Amino acid sequence: MSFGAWLKTHYDEKGPVRWLAFFLEVVSASVLFFLMALTCVDVLGRYLFNSPLHGGTEMTEIGLAVMVFAAMPVITWRGGHIVVDLLDRFLGSKIVKVLSLFAALVMSSSLYFLALRIFELGERSIRRGVVTEFLAMPTGYIVQYIAIMSWATAFGMITYGVYRILFQEHKA
């Protein structure tokens, strides 16, 4: 099976969104693998050689931020969030769609304005030269990455997420 056929089989998205989803999942999976290897090296160093990995905590924190915020847009536009639908069977399908659209609007606008503030904090960190304690890595760029991925999540929810709510059949 060719890579293109594999991608088409495993990803429901269409066009460039399919490649974006694949890329973001590769980033997230690679960082997760890096975190696993980092933790193994840190534990082995700590217990066998009495010397933990210098800056391991900082790399773990940054890796977690990269991993979570790389996966967030994909999970959002696929509708992969946990949803409590206790009242859905009692409410009509039109009311459920209206409530879903309202929730998408609230999530998108919240993420947009939150990302705006996060980006400003990242700019301030860069201006002030804020770095991590052990590795002296600039933190502002990671903070700005979080803001950009939050904007991507908001954009994905307000576009493809709303399309999914309105025009695709509900999968139980």
Wavefront OBJ file of the C-alpha trace (Angstrom):
o trace
v 0.000 0.000 0.000
v 1.412 3.370 -0.942
v 1.737 6.154 1.599
v -0.955 8.227 -0.172
v -3.398 5.298 -0.067
v -2.598 4.711 3.603
v -3.168 8.385 4.377
v -6.478 8.404 2.513
v -7.606 5.258 4.369
v -6.737 6.506 7.852
v -7.683 10.197 7.578
v -11.254 11.297 6.835
v -10.290 14.919 6.196
v -10.155 16.243 2.650
v -7.443 18.133 0.765
v -4.707 20.019 2.612
v -6.462 19.519 5.959
v -5.607 15.818 5.713
v -1.906 16.652 5.364
v -2.098 19.222 8.149
v -3.739 16.678 10.460
v -1.073 14.114 9.575
v 1.743 16.622 10.137
v 0.378 17.762 13.520
v -0.099 14.164 14.642
v 3.470 13.310 13.563
v 4.752 16.280 15.578
v 2.717 15.235 18.598
v 3.745 11.563 18.332
v 7.412 12.461 17.841
v 7.411 14.686 20.893
v 5.688 11.949 22.899
v 8.411 9.495 21.841
v 11.069 12.084 22.760
v 9.443 12.530 26.191
v 9.450 8.772 26.740
v 13.154 8.512 25.828
v 13.940 11.584 27.929
v 12.201 10.096 30.954
v 14.039 6.774 30.529
v 17.419 8.507 30.292
v 16.587 10.708 33.280
v 15.486 7.770 35.454
v 18.469 5.633 34.439
v 20.833 8.518 35.106
v 19.216 9.273 38.441
v 19.194 5.729 39.821
v 22.187 4.056 38.173
v 24.673 6.921 38.014
v 23.254 9.246 40.701
v 23.194 12.010 38.076
v 19.837 13.088 36.654
v 19.569 14.636 33.206
v 20.404 18.331 33.446
v 17.322 20.338 32.406
v 15.119 17.266 32.056
v 12.232 18.928 33.853
v 12.352 21.936 31.542
v 12.498 19.769 28.420
v 9.537 17.750 29.720
v 7.479 20.894 30.352
v 8.255 22.299 26.901
v 7.641 18.930 25.253
v 4.254 18.607 26.929
v 3.253 22.067 25.692
v 4.346 21.253 22.130
v 2.604 17.869 22.179
v -0.720 19.037 23.628
v -1.034 22.136 21.487
v -0.059 20.260 18.304
v -2.883 17.777 18.906
v -5.490 20.337 19.966
v -6.531 21.594 16.491
v -6.914 18.049 15.146
v -8.981 16.880 18.098
v -11.158 19.976 17.883
v -12.025 19.846 14.194
v -12.711 16.121 14.448
v -15.081 16.728 17.356
v -13.011 14.454 19.572
v -13.743 16.271 22.810
v -15.581 14.564 25.600
v -19.255 15.475 25.330
v -21.925 14.836 27.927
v -25.152 14.333 26.012
v -27.594 13.460 28.763
v -30.375 15.629 27.360
v -29.834 15.034 23.631
v -32.473 12.325 23.319
v -35.045 14.494 25.107
v -34.303 17.586 23.044
v -34.984 17.702 19.331
v -32.164 17.413 16.812
v -32.599 21.061 15.811
v -32.142 22.227 19.410
v -29.070 20.015 19.777
v -27.599 21.540 16.595
v -28.309 25.070 17.833
v -26.674 24.270 21.182
v -23.696 22.703 19.384
v -23.312 25.809 17.213
v -23.508 28.017 20.296
v -20.858 25.890 22.015
v -18.626 26.099 18.910
v -18.999 29.879 18.866
v -18.199 30.167 22.585
v -15.178 27.853 22.283
v -13.834 29.628 19.203
v -14.205 33.120 20.598
v -12.791 32.080 23.966
v -9.755 30.487 22.335
v -9.268 33.500 20.072
v -9.226 36.040 22.902
v -7.218 33.768 25.178
v -4.644 33.286 22.409
v -4.489 37.052 21.922
v -3.494 37.506 25.557
v -1.100 34.537 25.478
v 0.627 35.960 22.394
v 1.057 39.318 24.167
v 2.620 37.514 27.134
v 4.965 35.700 24.763
v 6.004 38.995 23.167
v 6.648 40.443 26.613
v 8.763 37.416 27.568
v 10.837 37.813 24.408
v 11.306 41.554 25.000
v 12.402 40.961 28.587
v 14.691 38.085 27.645
v 12.989 35.548 29.921
v 14.743 32.172 29.710
v 14.366 28.821 31.442
v 16.328 28.309 34.642
v 18.694 25.482 33.722
v 18.967 25.441 29.927
v 18.538 29.192 29.343
v 16.038 28.581 26.529
v 13.833 31.587 25.633
v 10.307 30.894 26.874
v 8.521 33.501 24.789
v 8.678 31.440 21.604
v 6.977 28.470 23.250
v 4.318 30.789 24.653
v 3.749 32.252 21.188
v 3.542 28.724 19.747
v 0.772 28.012 22.268
v -1.071 31.142 21.117
v -0.702 30.282 17.423
v -1.979 26.744 17.959
v -4.882 28.135 19.997
v -5.746 30.390 17.044
v -5.519 27.379 14.725
v -7.869 25.501 17.045
v -10.339 28.399 17.110
v -10.194 28.674 13.312
v -10.681 24.926 12.907
v -13.665 24.929 15.237
v -15.408 27.883 13.640
v -14.885 26.532 10.092
v -14.673 22.768 9.832
v -16.217 22.178 13.253
v -19.328 24.163 12.347
v -19.467 22.446 8.943
v -19.350 19.071 10.705
v -22.150 20.104 13.074
v -24.406 21.391 10.297
v -23.836 19.050 7.372
v -22.536 15.708 8.588
v -24.653 13.009 10.117
v -24.263 12.475 13.852
v -22.230 9.340 14.592
v -23.249 7.522 17.740
l 1 2 3 4 5 6 7 8 9 10 11 12 13 14 15 16 17 18 19 20 21 22 23 24 25 26 27 28 29 30 31 32 33 34 35 36 37 38 39 40 41 42 43 44 45 46 47 48 49 50 51 52 53 54 55 56 57 58 59 60 61 62 63 64 65 66 67 68 69 70 71 72 73 74 75 76 77 78 79 80 81 82 83 84 85 86 87 88 89 90 91 92 93 94 95 96 97 98 99 100 101 102 103 104 105 106 107 108 109 110 111 112 113 114 115 116 117 118 119 120 121 122 123 124 125 126 127 128 129 130 131 132 133 134 135 136 137 138 139 140 141 142 143 144 145 146 147 148 149 150 151 152 153 154 155 156 157 158 159 160 161 162 163 164 165 166 167 168 169 170 171 172
